[in-house]
Amino acid sequence: MTALPHVLALVGPTGSGKAALGLEVAERFALPILVCDSVKVYRRLDIGSAKPDAEARARAQHHLIDLVDPDGQFTARQYAAEAWRHIGARGLFVGGTGFYLRAALWRATGEGDAATPTFEGQERDAFEAKWSEAERARPGATHQALAELDPETSAQIHPNNWVRVVRALGLCVAAGGPISAIRAADPPRPRARTLFVWLDPGEGLRDRQVRRVDRMLARGWLAEVESLLAAGYDEHHKSMRSLGYKQLVDVVRGRCGLEAAREAILKATWQYARRQRTYFRHQLPAEDVVHIPEPGAMPWDRVRAFLDSPSQQARPNP
């Protein structure tokens, strides 16, 4: 049997400085970077997703970016499959999309069982469109429906996080009952031995986010959105509803001014960071976690010892 690989996951809220620290880690340990970001997977969404520039890509190889066109669909399951094409004995994830990490690093409930409910592709699109209409007619309808089907799962998801709410509701409908009961009977199992380093500057994060958004606007983020709209990609596509892109589409459409959009982006960015913190604490079954407030606190000796330690567990099929 094959030993479990050793995976270092450098994670944290958006704007915390993960990318720069990830480059240093990659160079020090000669590892390619597995980018863990649900917006960087889209081609042409470059500035607003803060994709690595030419200098960064010259310093370290980056995988899992530019995988699909802006009008395409991309799921966590697809991300996990792509990630395992690049993981050998050791791996390095850098990013903040928690549900991508969960899909890549843990065997999902019932995975490999033909009877396991699925909720992907056109089925998912139709379901989300139906509940999007219901949500517009009666805000909170989706979360209420989830609470009726699966109170335990609904209690773990904020009502404003509609993407996660409708995803959980779809899984319950596909399963014919509470998905929490299925997960309790068949909990996630690790695909790798993983050391998480959670980079979070605390209250200093707000200032970092302001500077980051202003840098992206100065680099031409609005022009990037104009180009995407001119190419036929609009707010009907999931990619264009991403953080920042959604607000700048409103600017191009004349629905608000640039300064108002900037303030809306900053507010949405802070709210997203709060959700990332909550997801990491409650939704990732991580056991080996190191919290650091700044890149200078990186526990280099511990990371080296972890990556070089012998594996002892058998690796399940990804």
C-alpha positions as CSV (number, residue, x, y, z in Angstrom):
1,M,0.0,0.0,0.0
2,T,1.1,3.6,-0.7
3,A,1.9,5.9,2.1
4,L,-0.1,9.0,2.7
5,P,1.7,12.1,1.2
6,H,2.7,15.0,3.4
7,V,0.8,18.1,2.6
8,L,1.4,21.6,3.9
9,A,-1.6,23.9,3.6
10,L,-0.9,27.6,4.0
11,V,-4.3,29.1,4.5
12,G,-6.0,32.3,5.8
13,P,-8.5,35.0,5.1
14,T,-8.3,37.0,1.9
15,G,-5.6,39.7,1.9
16,S,-3.6,38.1,4.7
17,G,-0.4,37.7,2.7
18,K,-0.6,34.0,1.9
19,A,0.7,34.3,-1.7
20,A,3.9,36.0,-0.8
21,L,4.6,33.6,2.1
22,G,3.7,30.7,-0.1
23,L,6.3,31.7,-2.6
24,E,9.0,31.7,0.1
25,V,7.8,28.2,1.3
26,A,7.9,26.9,-2.3
27,E,11.4,28.1,-2.9
28,R,12.7,26.9,0.4
29,F,11.4,23.4,0.0
30,A,11.4,23.1,-3.8
31,L,7.7,22.6,-4.0
32,P,5.2,23.6,-6.7
33,I,2.3,25.7,-5.4
34,L,-1.2,24.2,-5.6
35,V,-3.3,27.4,-5.8
36,C,-6.5,27.0,-3.7
37,D,-8.8,29.8,-5.0
38,S,-12.3,29.4,-6.6
39,V,-11.8,32.6,-8.7
40,K,-8.3,31.9,-10.0
41,V,-9.5,28.8,-11.8
42,Y,-11.2,31.1,-14.3
43,R,-9.3,32.4,-17.3
44,R,-9.2,36.1,-17.9
45,L,-10.2,36.9,-14.3
46,D,-6.6,38.0,-13.5
47,I,-6.4,41.3,-11.7
48,G,-9.4,40.9,-9.4
49,S,-8.4,37.4,-8.4
50,A,-4.8,38.5,-7.7
51,K,-3.3,35.8,-9.9
52,P,0.4,35.3,-9.6
53,D,2.3,37.5,-12.0
54,A,5.2,36.5,-14.3
55,E,7.8,37.1,-11.6
56,A,6.0,34.9,-9.1
57,R,5.5,32.1,-11.7
58,A,9.2,32.3,-12.5
59,R,10.1,31.8,-8.9
60,A,7.8,28.8,-8.4
61,Q,5.6,26.6,-10.5
62,H,1.9,27.3,-9.9
63,H,-0.9,24.8,-10.6
64,L,-4.7,24.9,-10.6
65,I,-5.2,28.3,-12.2
66,D,-6.7,29.2,-15.6
67,L,-8.6,25.9,-15.8
68,V,-12.0,27.0,-17.2
69,D,-13.4,29.9,-19.3
70,P,-15.5,32.5,-17.5
71,D,-18.7,31.0,-18.7
72,G,-17.8,27.5,-17.6
73,Q,-18.7,25.5,-14.5
74,F,-16.1,24.2,-12.0
75,T,-16.8,22.2,-8.9
76,A,-14.9,21.3,-5.8
77,R,-14.9,17.7,-7.0
78,Q,-13.2,18.8,-10.2
79,Y,-10.7,20.8,-8.2
80,A,-9.8,17.8,-6.1
81,A,-9.3,15.6,-9.1
82,E,-7.0,18.3,-10.7
83,A,-5.1,18.7,-7.4
84,W,-4.3,15.0,-7.1
85,R,-2.6,15.1,-10.5
86,H,0.1,17.3,-9.0
87,I,0.6,15.8,-5.5
88,G,3.4,13.3,-5.1
89,A,5.1,12.5,-1.8
90,R,4.7,16.1,-0.7
91,G,2.4,18.9,-1.6
92,L,1.8,22.6,-0.9
93,F,-1.6,24.3,-1.0
94,V,-1.8,28.1,-0.8
95,G,-5.1,29.8,-0.7
96,G,-8.3,30.5,1.1
97,T,-11.1,28.5,-0.5
98,G,-12.0,26.1,2.3
99,F,-14.4,23.9,0.5
100,Y,-11.8,23.2,-2.2
101,L,-9.3,22.2,0.4
102,R,-11.9,19.9,2.1
103,A,-12.7,18.2,-1.2
104,A,-9.0,17.7,-2.0
105,L,-7.8,16.5,1.4
106,W,-10.6,14.5,2.8
107,R,-12.5,11.6,1.3
108,A,-16.1,12.8,1.2
109,T,-19.0,11.0,2.8
110,G,-19.9,8.0,0.8
111,E,-17.4,8.7,-1.9
112,G,-17.0,5.9,-4.4
113,D,-20.5,4.5,-3.6
114,A,-22.8,4.5,-6.6
115,A,-25.7,5.3,-4.2
116,T,-24.1,8.5,-3.0
117,P,-26.2,11.5,-3.9
118,T,-24.7,13.9,-6.4
119,F,-25.5,17.5,-7.1
120,E,-23.5,18.8,-10.0
121,G,-23.8,20.1,-13.6
122,Q,-27.1,21.0,-15.1
123,E,-29.1,19.5,-12.2
124,R,-27.4,21.9,-9.8
125,D,-27.8,24.8,-12.2
126,A,-31.5,24.2,-12.5
127,F,-31.9,23.8,-8.7
128,E,-30.0,27.0,-8.0
129,A,-32.0,28.9,-10.5
130,K,-35.2,27.8,-8.9
131,W,-34.2,28.7,-5.4
132,S,-32.6,32.0,-6.6
133,E,-36.1,33.0,-7.8
134,A,-37.6,31.9,-4.5
135,E,-35.0,33.9,-2.6
136,R,-35.8,37.1,-4.6
137,A,-39.5,36.6,-3.8
138,R,-38.9,35.8,-0.2
139,P,-35.5,36.5,1.3
140,G,-34.4,33.6,3.6
141,A,-36.6,31.1,1.9
142,T,-33.6,28.8,1.0
143,H,-32.3,28.7,4.6
144,Q,-35.7,28.1,6.0
145,A,-36.2,25.1,3.6
146,L,-32.8,23.7,4.7
147,A,-33.8,24.2,8.4
148,E,-36.9,22.1,7.8
149,L,-35.0,19.3,6.1
150,D,-31.8,19.4,8.1
151,P,-31.8,21.6,11.3
152,E,-28.3,20.5,12.2
153,T,-26.7,21.5,8.9
154,S,-28.7,24.7,8.7
155,A,-27.4,25.7,12.1
156,Q,-23.8,25.5,10.8
157,I,-24.4,27.9,7.9
158,H,-25.1,31.6,8.1
159,P,-28.4,32.5,6.4
160,N,-26.5,35.1,4.3
161,N,-24.2,32.5,2.8
162,W,-26.6,31.6,0.1
163,V,-24.1,29.5,-1.9
164,R,-23.5,27.1,0.9
165,V,-27.1,27.1,1.9
166,V,-28.4,26.1,-1.5
167,R,-25.6,23.6,-1.9
168,A,-26.6,21.9,1.4
169,L,-30.3,22.0,0.5
170,G,-29.6,20.3,-2.9
171,L,-27.6,17.5,-1.2
172,C,-30.5,16.9,1.2
173,V,-33.0,16.7,-1.6
174,A,-30.7,14.4,-3.6
175,A,-30.2,12.2,-0.5
176,G,-33.9,12.2,0.4
177,G,-33.1,13.3,3.9
178,P,-30.7,15.2,6.2
179,I,-27.2,15.1,4.8
180,S,-25.9,15.5,8.4
181,A,-27.2,12.0,9.2
182,I,-25.3,10.5,6.2
183,R,-22.1,12.4,7.2
184,A,-22.4,11.2,10.8
185,A,-22.6,7.6,9.7
186,D,-19.7,8.0,7.2
187,P,-17.4,10.9,8.4
188,P,-14.7,12.3,6.1
189,R,-11.4,10.4,6.1
190,P,-8.1,12.1,5.3
191,R,-6.3,11.5,2.0
192,A,-3.1,13.0,3.3
193,R,-1.2,13.9,6.4
194,T,-1.7,17.6,6.5
195,L,-0.1,20.5,8.5
196,F,-2.2,23.6,8.3
197,V,-0.6,27.0,8.8
198,W,-3.3,29.6,9.4
199,L,-2.0,33.1,8.6
200,D,-4.2,35.8,10.1
201,P,-3.0,39.3,11.0
202,G,-6.2,39.9,13.1
203,E,-7.5,43.5,13.1
204,G,-4.6,44.5,10.8
205,L,-6.3,42.6,8.1
206,R,-8.7,45.5,7.3
207,D,-5.9,47.8,6.3
208,R,-4.2,45.1,4.2
209,Q,-7.5,44.6,2.4
210,V,-7.9,48.3,1.6
211,R,-4.4,48.5,0.2
212,R,-5.0,45.3,-1.8
213,V,-8.3,46.5,-3.4
214,D,-6.8,49.9,-4.2
215,R,-3.8,48.2,-5.9
216,M,-6.1,46.1,-8.0
217,L,-8.2,49.1,-9.1
218,A,-5.0,51.0,-10.0
219,R,-3.8,48.1,-12.1
220,G,-6.9,48.2,-14.3
221,W,-9.5,46.0,-12.6
222,L,-12.4,48.0,-14.0
223,A,-11.0,47.8,-17.6
224,E,-10.7,44.0,-17.1
225,V,-14.4,43.8,-16.2
226,E,-15.2,46.0,-19.2
227,S,-13.2,43.6,-21.5
228,L,-15.0,40.6,-20.0
229,L,-18.4,42.1,-20.6
230,A,-17.5,43.1,-24.1
231,A,-16.5,39.5,-24.8
232,G,-20.0,38.3,-23.8
233,Y,-19.4,37.3,-20.2
234,D,-21.9,38.9,-17.8
235,E,-23.5,38.6,-14.4
236,H,-25.4,35.5,-15.5
237,H,-22.1,33.6,-15.3
238,K,-21.0,32.4,-11.9
239,S,-17.5,33.8,-12.4
240,M,-18.8,37.3,-12.9
241,R,-20.6,37.2,-9.6
242,S,-17.4,36.7,-7.8
243,L,-16.3,39.2,-5.1
244,G,-15.4,42.5,-6.7
245,Y,-16.4,41.5,-10.3
246,K,-20.1,41.7,-9.3
247,Q,-19.7,45.3,-7.9
248,L,-17.6,46.5,-10.9
249,V,-20.2,45.1,-13.4
250,D,-22.6,47.5,-11.7
251,V,-20.3,50.3,-12.4
252,V,-20.0,49.4,-16.1
253,R,-23.8,49.0,-16.3
254,G,-24.2,52.5,-14.8
255,R,-26.0,51.2,-11.7
256,C,-23.4,52.9,-9.3
257,G,-20.3,54.9,-9.3
258,L,-16.7,53.6,-8.9
259,E,-16.3,55.0,-5.3
260,A,-19.6,53.4,-4.2
261,A,-18.4,50.1,-5.8
262,R,-15.1,50.4,-4.0
263,E,-16.8,50.7,-0.6
264,A,-19.1,47.8,-1.5
265,I,-16.1,45.7,-2.5
266,L,-14.3,46.5,0.8
267,K,-17.4,45.6,2.8
268,A,-17.9,42.3,0.9
269,T,-14.2,41.5,1.3
270,W,-14.3,41.9,5.1
271,Q,-17.5,39.8,5.2
272,Y,-15.9,37.1,3.1
273,A,-12.8,37.0,5.4
274,R,-15.1,36.5,8.4
275,R,-16.8,33.6,6.6
276,Q,-13.4,32.1,5.8
277,R,-12.4,32.2,9.5
278,T,-15.7,30.5,10.5
279,Y,-15.4,27.8,7.8
280,F,-11.8,27.0,8.8
281,R,-12.8,26.7,12.5
282,H,-15.9,24.6,12.0
283,Q,-16.0,23.0,8.6
284,L,-12.5,21.7,8.1
285,P,-11.7,18.6,10.2
286,A,-8.1,19.8,10.6
287,E,-6.1,18.5,13.6
288,D,-2.6,19.8,13.1
289,V,-2.9,23.5,12.9
290,V,-0.4,26.3,13.6
291,H,-1.8,29.9,13.9
292,I,0.6,32.7,13.0
293,P,-0.1,36.5,12.9
294,E,2.5,37.4,10.3
295,P,4.8,35.7,7.8
296,G,7.8,36.3,10.2
297,A,6.3,33.8,12.6
298,M,6.4,31.0,10.1
299,P,7.6,27.8,12.0
300,W,10.2,26.8,9.5
301,D,11.8,24.0,11.6
302,R,8.4,22.4,12.3
303,V,7.5,22.6,8.6
304,R,10.7,21.0,7.6
305,A,10.4,18.2,10.2
306,F,6.8,17.6,9.0
307,L,7.6,17.4,5.3
308,D,10.6,15.1,5.9
309,S,9.0,12.8,8.5
310,P,8.2,9.2,7.4
311,S,4.7,8.3,6.5
312,Q,2.9,5.7,8.4
313,Q,-0.7,5.5,7.1
314,A,-2.0,3.9,4.0
315,R,-3.3,6.3,1.3
316,P,-6.9,5.7,0.2
317,N,-7.8,6.2,-3.5
318,P,-8.4,9.9,-4.1
